[in-house]
């Protein structure tokens, strides 16, 4: 399960911009120009809209305010939102019945793409004051996909407007868009293993560290741990300290996950002196494509999906695919899987890494399941110099857990190994395996790691991720 929170980063947004949505966002009813547009401001019908009811008393404001004051406040808030977004360009401002109307251009979404934020005349009270504002999207090249991206961008900057309007309609559209996305099929691993960052740079390291013995263990046991692959320098940690604007995310509740994460572009990695670590992770899929015997993990009955092929099935994530995560004192991540499962009888058989059938536990029969994504191998590169067992923060990997539907079921029932997150250590494991991050125990120490999910896209009926929204204070929203 994934979440969208205050700390949704530009890297996530950039990655999602590369996805062509196949689901339909709630296509809204058509309004005639004469109903909700005034003074000839618009010349075409809206493709989509969002409704923003005005709060009677804005959050944090104990004084009653007039509708006109609220209108001007909203216009200013919308202007600030536009100014903070690289996708939205202010185009005009006008006055409508004493209320401010704002609009902006969205050139990335079409040559004439426009967004207008204005009072909704059809909701005016007895004094002629609207009780709702409405946002219209016009002339988008790809109305459904682009409107979904607009909703993500508005939600990303929601702090500017949420104190004076309700954003429930925006939240609903964000969830509709995210939950309608197809799984990421990735990009060609050979493309991200070009001469600049690929085998020319890391060929000898890959051959020595990920040799035939290491790959045999990965295929047989579902994981392999390799020490001293690429270490992170102290100067990188100094650059990271206090300079990354990271926020809490991915918590269904505060007792589920408490780490902080961001997704790093190549430029981000270079800024923090992590370009070698970033690039090395992106070479792994190509190396595995050329050296893994995929038949040993059970010959797949499914057709590969482009850019994956039968011969080279593994791909890298689109956009900013390398995740940076840090855990401070008392932070942890409860047992979970990076490729969650749903019982779907008759779809796919659960099998161990060696192809042998397994079960969810000793008392259950074999249950077929459907995965929520195409993550195949989780690759984690740890960054922590001088990290000892007493510092906590070990990654706990539960063995023989590929088909566990409810992650907490592994506790007390499955054997596990604890992996110390020491600097330069590389961990590769089957993304279906249940794992956790144990609580960090040392005061003043920060546990850091880089993660890349190597993808194997196939026609195996994956459903896509399930997103929920998290309140700014960390609580799950009720929709």
C-alpha positions in Angstrom: 0.0 0.0 0.0 1.3 3.4 -0.9 0.4 6.9 0.4 0.4 10.5 -0.7 1.4 13.0 2.0 2.7 16.5 2.6 6.2 15.3 1.6 5.3 14.2 -1.9 8.4 15.1 -3.8 9.1 16.5 -7.2 10.8 13.3 -8.2 7.5 11.4 -7.6 5.6 13.9 -9.7 8.2 13.8 -12.5 8.0 10.0 -12.6 4.2 10.1 -12.7 4.3 12.6 -15.6 5.8 9.8 -17.7 2.9 7.4 -17.1 0.0 7.3 -19.5 -3.0 6.7 -17.4 -5.5 4.0 -18.6 -8.2 4.7 -16.1 -10.8 7.4 -16.2 -10.7 10.1 -13.7 -14.2 11.2 -12.7 -15.3 13.0 -15.8 -17.4 15.8 -14.6 -20.7 17.1 -15.9 -20.6 19.8 -18.5 -21.6 23.2 -17.5 -22.8 25.7 -20.1 -20.7 28.9 -20.4 -23.7 31.0 -19.3 -24.0 29.0 -16.0 -20.6 29.4 -14.4 -18.7 31.7 -16.6 -19.3 35.4 -16.7 -18.3 38.5 -18.7 -17.1 36.5 -21.7 -13.9 35.4 -19.9 -14.0 31.9 -21.5 -14.6 30.9 -25.0 -14.7 27.1 -24.7 -16.4 24.5 -22.5 -14.4 23.1 -19.5 -13.1 19.6 -19.7 -13.0 19.0 -15.9 -13.6 21.0 -12.8 -13.1 20.9 -9.0 -15.4 22.4 -6.4 -13.9 24.2 -3.4 -16.6 25.1 -0.7 -15.6 28.2 1.2 -15.0 27.6 4.9 -17.3 29.8 7.1 -14.3 30.8 9.2 -10.9 30.1 7.7 -8.6 27.7 9.7 -6.5 29.7 12.1 -8.7 32.8 11.8 -11.0 33.5 14.7 -12.5 36.7 13.1 -15.5 36.5 10.9 -14.6 37.7 7.4 -16.7 39.0 4.5 -17.1 36.9 1.4 -15.2 39.6 -0.6 -12.3 39.4 1.9 -12.3 35.6 1.5 -12.4 36.0 -2.3 -9.4 38.2 -2.3 -7.6 35.9 0.1 -8.4 32.9 -2.1 -7.1 34.8 -5.2 -3.9 35.6 -3.4 -3.6 32.0 -2.2 -4.1 30.8 -5.7 -1.5 33.2 -7.0 1.0 31.9 -4.4 0.2 28.3 -5.4 0.8 29.2 -9.1 4.1 30.9 -8.2 5.3 27.8 -6.3 4.5 25.4 -9.2 6.8 25.0 -12.2 3.9 23.7 -14.3 1.6 26.7 -13.7 2.2 30.2 -15.2 0.1 33.2 -14.2 -1.7 34.6 -17.2 -4.4 37.0 -16.1 -6.4 38.5 -13.2 -9.9 40.0 -13.4 -12.7 41.1 -11.2 -16.0 39.3 -11.3 -18.9 40.7 -9.3 -16.6 42.1 -6.7 -14.7 38.9 -6.3 -11.3 38.1 -7.7 -10.9 35.6 -10.6 -7.5 34.0 -11.2 -6.2 32.0 -14.1 -3.0 30.4 -15.3 -1.5 28.7 -18.3 -0.3 25.1 -18.3 2.0 24.9 -21.3 3.2 21.4 -20.5 -0.4 20.2 -20.9 -1.2 21.9 -24.2 -0.5 25.1 -26.2 -3.8 26.6 -25.0 -4.2 24.7 -21.8 -5.7 27.0 -19.1 -6.8 26.7 -15.5 -9.3 29.2 -14.0 -10.1 29.6 -10.4 -13.2 31.7 -9.7 -16.4 32.1 -7.7 -19.3 29.8 -8.7 -22.2 32.1 -9.3 -24.8 29.3 -9.2 -24.1 29.0 -5.4 -24.5 32.6 -4.5 -26.4 33.4 -1.3 -29.2 36.0 -0.9 -26.6 38.7 -0.8 -25.0 37.6 -4.1 -21.9 36.1 -2.4 -20.8 32.7 -3.7 -20.4 29.9 -1.2 -18.1 27.9 -3.5 -15.2 28.5 -5.8 -14.7 26.4 -8.9 -11.6 25.5 -10.8 -12.0 24.8 -14.5 -9.5 23.0 -16.8 -9.7 24.0 -20.5 -8.0 22.9 -23.7 -5.8 20.2 -22.2 -4.2 17.9 -24.8 -4.9 14.8 -22.8 -7.8 15.8 -20.6 -7.9 12.8 -18.3 -4.2 12.3 -17.7 -3.4 16.0 -17.6 -6.2 16.7 -15.2 -5.0 14.0 -12.9 -1.5 15.5 -12.9 -3.0 19.0 -12.3 -4.8 17.5 -9.2 -1.5 16.1 -7.9 0.2 19.5 -8.4 -2.6 21.3 -6.6 -2.5 18.8 -3.8 1.2 19.2 -3.6 0.7 22.9 -2.9 -2.6 22.6 -1.0 -1.2 24.5 2.1 -1.9 27.8 0.2 -5.7 27.3 -0.1 -6.8 24.7 2.4 -7.2 27.2 5.3 -10.0 29.0 3.4 -11.6 26.3 1.3 -12.4 22.6 1.7 -10.3 20.4 -0.5 -12.3 17.2 -0.3 -13.1 17.2 -4.1 -9.4 17.7 -4.8 -8.5 14.8 -2.5 -11.1 12.5 -4.2 -9.7 13.3 -7.6 -6.1 12.7 -6.5 -7.0 9.3 -5.1 -9.0 8.5 -8.3 -5.9 9.3 -10.4 -3.3 7.5 -8.3 -5.4 4.4 -7.8 -6.1 4.3 -11.5 -2.5 4.3 -12.6 -1.1 1.1 -14.2 2.0 -0.3 -12.5 5.3 1.1 -13.6 6.8 -1.0 -16.4 10.1 0.9 -16.1 12.7 1.8 -18.7 15.1 -0.3 -20.6 17.9 -1.4 -18.2 20.4 -1.0 -21.1 19.5 2.6 -21.4 20.3 3.3 -17.8 23.5 1.3 -18.1 25.0 3.5 -20.8 28.7 4.1 -21.0 28.3 7.1 -18.6 26.9 5.1 -15.7 27.0 1.5 -16.7 29.4 -1.4 -17.1 32.2 0.9 -18.3 32.3 2.4 -14.9 31.3 -0.5 -12.6 32.0 -3.6 -14.8 34.8 -4.9 -12.6 32.9 -4.3 -9.4 29.8 -6.1 -10.7 31.8 -9.1 -11.9 33.7 -9.4 -8.6 30.9 -8.6 -6.1 27.9 -10.1 -7.9 29.7 -13.2 -9.2 28.2 -16.6 -9.9 28.2 -17.6 -6.3 26.4 -14.5 -5.1 23.8 -14.8 -7.9 23.3 -18.5 -7.1 22.5 -17.6 -3.5 20.1 -14.9 -4.6 18.3 -17.4 -6.8 18.3 -20.2 -4.3 17.5 -18.4 -1.0 15.8 -15.3 -2.4 18.5 -12.9 -1.0 22.2 -12.1 -0.9 24.2 -9.8 1.2 27.5 -8.3 0.0 29.8 -6.2 2.2 32.0 -3.3 1.2 30.6 -2.6 -2.3 30.5 1.2 -2.4 31.0 3.2 0.8 29.5 6.7 1.4 31.9 9.4 2.5 31.6 11.5 5.6 31.3 14.6 3.4 28.2 13.2 1.8 26.6 12.8 5.3 27.6 16.4 6.1 25.9 17.6 2.9 22.8 15.6 3.8 22.5 16.9 7.4 19.7 19.4 7.6 19.8 20.2 3.8 17.2 17.8 2.4 13.6 18.9 2.9 12.2 15.5 3.7 8.8 14.8 5.2 7.0 11.8 6.7 5.2 9.6 4.3 3.9 6.1 3.7 2.2 5.7 7.1 -1.3 4.3 7.3 -0.9 5.5 10.9 2.0 6.6 13.0 2.5 3.2 14.4 3.2 1.7 11.0 6.2 3.5 9.6 8.2 6.6 10.8 11.1 7.0 8.4 11.6 10.0 6.1 12.2 9.5 2.4 12.9 11.3 -0.8 13.4 10.2 -4.4 16.8 11.3 -5.8 17.4 12.4 -9.4 20.9 12.1 -10.8 21.3 15.9 -10.1 20.2 15.4 -6.4 22.7 12.5 -6.0 25.5 14.5 -7.4 24.7 17.4 -5.1 25.1 15.1 -2.1 28.2 13.3 -3.4 26.2 10.1 -4.0 26.4 9.9 -7.8 28.5 6.7 -7.7 26.0 5.0 -5.4 23.1 6.2 -7.5 24.7 5.0 -10.8 25.7 1.7 -9.4 22.2 0.8 -8.4 21.0 1.6 -11.9 23.5 -0.9 -13.4 22.2 -3.8 -11.4 19.2 -4.7 -13.6 21.5 -4.9 -16.7 24.0 -7.1 -14.9 21.2 -9.4 -13.6 19.6 -9.6 -17.1 22.9 -10.9 -18.4 23.8 -13.3 -15.6 20.6 -14.6 -13.8 19.0 -17.8 -14.9 15.4 -16.8 -14.6 14.1 -20.3 -15.1 15.5 -21.2 -11.6 12.9 -19.0 -10.0 10.1 -20.7 -11.8 9.7 -20.3 -15.5 7.2 -17.6 -16.0 4.1 -18.5 -18.0 3.5 -14.8 -18.8 4.5 -12.7 -21.7 7.0 -9.9 -21.1 5.8 -6.3 -21.3 7.9 -3.7 -23.1 10.6 -2.6 -22.4 11.2 -6.0 -20.8 11.8 -8.9 -23.1 11.9 -12.7 -22.6 15.7 -12.6 -22.9 16.2 -9.5 -20.8 13.1 -9.1 -18.6 14.3 -6.7 -15.9 13.9 -2.9 -16.2 14.6 0.1 -14.0 11.9 2.5 -12.6 11.0 5.6 -14.6 12.0 9.0 -13.4 13.7 9.4 -10.1 13.8 5.8 -9.1 16.4 5.8 -6.3 14.8 6.3 -2.9 16.8 7.9 0.0 15.5 6.9 3.4 16.6 7.9 6.9 15.6 6.7 10.4 16.4 8.6 13.6 16.2 7.4 17.2 13.0 5.3 17.8 12.1 5.2 14.0 11.1 1.9 12.5 9.1 0.2 9.7 6.8 -2.7 10.6 6.8 -5.9 8.6 5.7 -5.4 5.0 6.3 -6.5 1.4 7.5 -4.4 -1.5 5.3 -6.3 -3.8 2.0 -6.9 -2.0 -0.4 -9.7 -2.7 -4.1 -10.2 -3.1 -5.7 -13.6 -3.0 -6.9 -14.3 -6.6 -7.7 -18.0 -7.0 -6.6 -19.4 -10.3 -4.2 -16.5 -11.2 -0.7 -17.4 -10.1 1.0 -20.0 -7.9 3.1 -19.0 -4.9 6.5 -20.6 -5.2 9.8 -20.4 -3.4 12.9 -19.0 -5.1 13.9 -22.5 -6.2 10.5 -23.1 -7.8 9.1 -25.4 -5.1 5.6 -24.7 -3.9 5.1 -23.1 -0.5 2.1 -22.0 1.5 1.0 -19.0 3.6 1.5 -21.2 6.7 1.6 -24.8 7.7 -2.1 -25.1 8.2 -3.3 -23.5 4.9 -3.4 -24.9 1.4 -1.7 -23.2 -1.5 -3.4 -19.9 -2.4 -2.9 -18.2 -5.8 -2.5 -14.5 -5.6 -2.2 -11.3 -7.7 0.7 -8.9 -7.2 0.1 -5.1 -6.9 3.2 -4.2 -8.9 6.0 -5.6 -11.0 8.8 -5.2 -8.4 11.1 -8.2 -8.7 14.3 -7.5 -6.8 14.8 -4.9 -4.0 18.3 -3.5 -4.0 19.4 -1.6 -0.9 22.8 0.1 -0.4 23.5 1.1 3.1 25.4 4.2 4.1 26.2 4.0 7.8 29.8 4.0 9.0 30.5 2.4 12.4 27.0 1.1 12.8 26.8 -1.6 15.5 24.2 -4.2 16.4 23.4 -2.2 19.6 22.4 0.8 17.5 19.3 -1.1 16.3 17.9 -0.4 12.8 18.6 -3.8 11.4 16.6 -4.9 8.4 14.8 -8.1 9.5 14.2 -10.4 6.5 11.7 -13.1 7.1 12.6 -16.4 5.3 10.2 -18.4 3.3 7.7 -15.5 3.4 6.9 -15.1 -0.3 3.3 -16.0 -0.1 2.4 -14.4 3.3 -0.7 -12.3 2.6 -0.8 -10.5 6.0 2.7 -9.3 6.9 2.2 -9.4 10.6 1.6 -13.1 10.4 5.3 -13.7 10.0 6.0 -12.6 13.6 6.8 -15.6 15.8 6.1 -18.0 12.9 8.9 -17.5 10.4 12.6 -17.6 10.8 14.4 -14.4 10.0 17.9 -12.9 9.6 18.9 -9.5 10.8 21.1 -7.4 8.4 23.2 -4.7 9.9 23.0 -1.5 7.8 26.8 -0.9 7.7 28.4 1.4 5.2 28.9 0.0 1.7 26.7 -3.1 2.3 24.5 -4.2 -0.6 21.4 -6.3 0.0 19.4 -7.8 -2.8 16.2 -9.8 -2.1 13.0 -11.0 -3.7 10.6 -8.0 -3.5 7.8 -10.4 -2.3 9.7 -11.3 0.9 8.3 -9.8 4.1 10.8 -7.5 5.9 10.9 -4.8 8.5 13.3 -2.2 9.9 13.8 -2.6 13.6 13.7 0.4 15.8 16.8 2.6 15.9 18.1 2.6 19.5 21.0 5.0 19.5 20.5 8.6 20.4 22.0 11.0 17.8 22.6 8.4 15.1 20.8 8.5 11.8 20.4 5.3 9.7 20.5 6.0 6.0 20.1 3.9 2.9 19.5 4.1 -0.9 16.9 1.7 -2.4 16.1 0.8 -6.0 13.3 -1.6 -7.0 14.2 -3.6 -10.1 11.1 -4.3 -12.2 10.0 -7.3 -14.2 6.9 -6.2 -16.2 4.8 -9.1 -17.4 1.2 -9.8 -18.4 0.4 -11.4 -15.1 -2.7 -9.3 -14.1 -1.1 -6.9 -11.6 -3.7 -4.5 -10.2 -1.6 -1.4 -9.5 -0.9 0.2 -6.1 -3.6 1.1 -3.5 -3.2 4.7 -2.3 -4.6 6.4 0.7 -4.2 10.0 1.8 -2.6 11.0 5.0 -3.5 14.1 7.1 -0.8 16.7 7.5 -0.5 15.5 11.1 0.0 11.9 10.0 -3.5 10.5 10.4 -5.3 8.6 7.7 -8.0 10.5 6.0 -11.5 9.1 5.9 -12.9 9.4 2.4 
